[in-house]
Amino acid sequence: MGQVALEGMEFFAFHGFSDEEQKIGNRYGVDISIETDLQAAAISDNLQDTVDYGILYQLVQQEMATPARLLEHVGHRIMERVFQEFPFVDLAQVSVSKFNPPLGGICHKSKVTLQRKRD
């Protein structure tokens, strides 16, 4: 087993429970890690034997561009896309953060982390 991860991705998106958040938008961060067997890629040196993190980034970017009320929902959609795109992935973990959430006080970010094994 091995892990492929993208950390510190940032997007401007229109997620949030309130209508105002969905209108004005905010900065979000995403970290994703994928667990799978990397032995074939290690031996073959072939991109087709592993998770192409260019494709991984694109699917995260696409899901971040679709507004949602809850960070949990965004994370769930990202994981669903990972399992669709990469049938050999065994486990995915996604963290979605909202920078400076509107809480009426100082808070650098709120964060939701989801983890799921393939069914």
Secondary structure, DSSP 8 states (H G I E B T S, - for coil): -EEEEEEEEEEEE---SSHHHHHH-EEEEEEEEEEE--HHHHHH--GGGS--HHHHHHHHHHHHTS--S-HHHHHHHHHHHHHHH-TT--EEEEEEEEES-SSSS--SEEEEEEEEE--
